[in-house]
């Protein structure tokens, strides 16, 4: 049994994930638990206790597990988070000096966001124009939340927003919070949404994966964002496909899906990973609407995270090719098939670094508000 002064590491926390291969004094050898993931992915999240005053080394088997600002760190049991540093070199390990009084330290590849964070957000925004419902029961037996906000009786326009098709992409959830907060605010922008728009949000499409700390990306036999053709194998996607045509009633104009890209630049051969960008659709008309919306967003963006229309990734470039999707259909391709839809788009929100700007909770929420403002201007144009 370890003594009170020997560090211990575990994953018995919300969305915990790691295979702890060895604890050798103050060196912890670990790797992401891939479970049913095909190939490599990079999400991990651990708790360290009894380590106050120790300088710990976290050693990974390769250099694709640590982001552009190092790990996210919490010394108050997950209540607040910061990045290890402003710039972290491409490496397979990091060192962390645990403060003397810190007895519950959480370290994660990203800033976690799970159902408990959504509950806390909703608890501060009780309003008649916000309702929480259940999309479906997940395969693990959990109630999957569905949110509707704005004009819930007779809107001119309906907007669908989804997040966490891939469970580990947590920074997207803070953007969704910012978008929802803008639509519910007691100001000009919020009043416009409350008069004209019904916003329906699925905060956790891969709900079980979010709760269990899965990667979600490249889940075998296919992940949630490859589940929109044929018979859906994931309960949440099947429920979205059944509900949305009935709910939209011909008024659905925008389908927006929020993601995070790969871990960082100069990994996996992609240079897009530290930019906020839209993923271009194959259809030229759809791409034209994405570009029109991108131009609006670039003009009205006021938050800290930079967005430039020129950073959007057209179909056929980098990873955004037909070979990446194969025979599968993504969420936004399915959104585009719904009657009356004008804009369907995927946004990628970096994990830690956006063109040199720190990606954190409040900047992500501000980006959500920027997107809300751009949606208003786009739909009014």
Buried (B, 14 or more C-beta within 10 A) or exposed (E): EEEEEBBBBEBEBBBBBBBBEEBEEBBBBBBBBBBEBBEBBBBBBBBBBBBBEBEBBBBBBEEBBBBBBBBBBBBEEBEEBBBBEEEBEEEEBBEBEBEEEBBBBBBBBBBBBBBEBBEEBBEEBEEEBBEBEEBBBBEEEBBBBBBBBBBBEEBEBBBBBBBBBBBBBBBBBBBBBBBBBBBBBEEEBBEBBBEBBBBBBBBBBBBBBBBBBBBBBBBEEBBBBBBBBEEBBBBBBBBBBEBBBEBBEEBBBBBBBBBBBBBBBEBBEBEBBBBBBBBBBBEEEBBEBBBBBBEBBBEBBEBBBBBBBEBBBBBEEEBBEEEEBEEBBBBBBBBBEBEEBBBBBBBBBBBBBBEEBBBBBEBBBBBBBBBBBBBBEBBEE
